[in-house]
């Protein structure tokens, strides 16, 4: 009876250890720092910081001012990425193209990514507060029409 209880205790400890290791591995982002490319040098000059709506993270972003009080677009990256991931990412070209058409663009680093506060991934539970903080940032600047773009991977088509 004691041997069976000891074996069950060992099995539970191994299971708990495996679950902990898996959780730690899958909630840690591979942090990449955003860097500007010579083709998109203007982006790095417009770096801003603002709090997530829950106040638990400082969010870093590139802000391209468009028409005052005009429409704005928030760019949100995927897991293990950052704003403008990759030196020649299509999101950089798309952001600049939208800005040329008068839209303001805010490219954010979610918490635990890029230059934003350290944090473990929550797969959207806390990251939504980062996006809401971006909305608050834009509302404070007079933008009332706000759209979102998530994880641009394909080359954008030209806007007519």
C-alpha positions in Angstrom: 0.0 0.0 0.0 2.8 2.4 0.9 4.6 1.5 -2.4 1.5 2.3 -4.4 1.1 5.7 -2.6 4.7 6.5 -3.1 4.5 5.7 -6.8 1.4 7.9 -7.1 3.2 10.7 -5.4 6.2 10.4 -7.8 3.9 10.3 -10.8 2.0 13.4 -9.6 5.3 15.2 -9.1 6.6 14.3 -12.5 3.2 15.4 -14.1 3.3 18.7 -12.2 6.9 19.3 -13.3 6.1 18.6 -16.9 3.1 20.9 -16.8 5.1 23.7 -15.2 7.9 23.3 -17.8 5.4 23.4 -20.6 3.6 26.5 -19.3 6.8 28.4 -18.8 8.0 27.5 -22.2 4.9 28.5 -24.1 4.3 31.7 -22.1 7.7 33.2 -22.8 7.9 35.3 -25.9 11.1 35.3 -28.0 11.7 39.0 -27.6 12.8 40.8 -30.7 13.7 44.5 -30.7 12.3 46.7 -33.4 14.9 48.3 -35.6 14.4 50.7 -38.5 15.6 49.9 -42.0 17.1 52.7 -44.2 14.0 52.4 -46.4 11.8 53.2 -43.4 14.0 55.5 -41.3 11.2 57.9 -40.4 9.5 55.3 -38.2 12.1 55.2 -35.6 11.9 59.0 -35.0 8.2 58.8 -34.0 8.6 56.5 -31.0 6.1 56.9 -28.2 5.2 55.2 -24.9 1.9 54.9 -23.2 0.3 52.7 -20.5 -1.8 49.7 -21.2 -5.4 50.3 -20.1 -4.9 48.0 -17.0 -1.9 50.1 -16.0 0.3 47.0 -15.7 2.5 47.5 -18.7 4.3 50.3 -20.6 3.7 49.9 -24.3 6.2 51.1 -26.9 5.0 52.1 -30.3 5.8 54.0 -33.5 3.3 56.8 -34.2 2.9 58.3 -37.6 0.7 61.4 -37.4 -1.7 61.7 -40.3 -4.4 64.3 -40.7 -5.3 65.9 -37.3 -8.3 64.3 -35.8 -8.5 62.0 -38.8 -8.9 58.3 -38.9 -6.2 56.1 -37.4 -5.0 52.4 -37.7 -3.4 50.3 -34.9 -1.0 47.6 -36.1 -0.8 44.6 -33.8 1.9 41.9 -34.3 1.8 38.2 -33.7 3.6 36.0 -31.1 7.3 36.3 -31.0 7.3 39.4 -33.2 7.4 43.2 -32.7 6.2 46.3 -34.5 7.5 46.2 -38.0 9.1 42.7 -37.5 11.8 42.1 -40.0 13.8 44.8 -41.7 11.7 44.6 -44.9 8.4 43.6 -43.3 5.3 44.5 -45.5 3.8 46.1 -42.4 6.4 48.9 -42.6 5.5 49.7 -46.2 1.8 49.4 -45.5 2.1 51.8 -42.5 3.9 54.4 -44.6 1.5 54.0 -47.5 -1.5 54.5 -45.2 0.2 57.5 -43.6 0.7 59.1 -47.0 -3.0 58.9 -47.6 -3.6 60.9 -44.4 -4.3 58.1 -41.9 -2.4 58.1 -38.5 -0.7 54.8 -37.8 0.2 53.4 -34.4 2.4 50.3 -34.5 2.6 48.8 -31.1 4.8 46.2 -29.2 2.6 44.1 -27.1 3.8 43.5 -23.5 6.7 41.0 -23.4 7.6 42.0 -26.9 9.9 44.6 -28.5 10.6 47.5 -26.2 7.4 47.2 -24.1 7.4 46.0 -20.5 8.4 42.5 -19.6 5.6 40.0 -19.2 4.6 36.5 -19.9 2.2 35.7 -22.7 -1.4 35.3 -21.8 -2.6 34.6 -25.3 -4.8 37.7 -25.4 -6.1 37.9 -21.9 -3.8 40.8 -20.9 -2.6 41.7 -24.4 -6.1 43.1 -25.1 -5.3 45.7 -22.5 -2.3 46.8 -24.5 -4.5 47.3 -27.6 -7.1 49.2 -25.5 -4.2 51.4 -24.2 -3.4 52.1 -27.8 -7.0 53.1 -28.4 -6.8 55.5 -25.4 -3.6 57.0 -26.8 -5.3 57.7 -30.1 -8.5 59.1 -28.5 -6.4 61.5 -26.4 -5.0 62.8 -29.7 -8.4 63.5 -31.1 -8.9 60.4 -33.3 -12.5 59.1 -33.3 -12.3 56.5 -36.1 -9.9 53.7 -35.3 -9.2 50.5 -37.2 -6.9 47.6 -36.5 -4.6 45.5 -38.6 -3.1 42.3 -37.3 0.0 40.5 -38.4 0.6 41.7 -42.0 2.6 38.9 -43.8 1.8 39.3 -47.5 2.9 42.2 -49.6 0.1 44.8 -49.5 -1.6 45.8 -52.7 -1.3 49.4 -53.7 -4.1 51.7 -52.6 -5.7 53.4 -55.6 
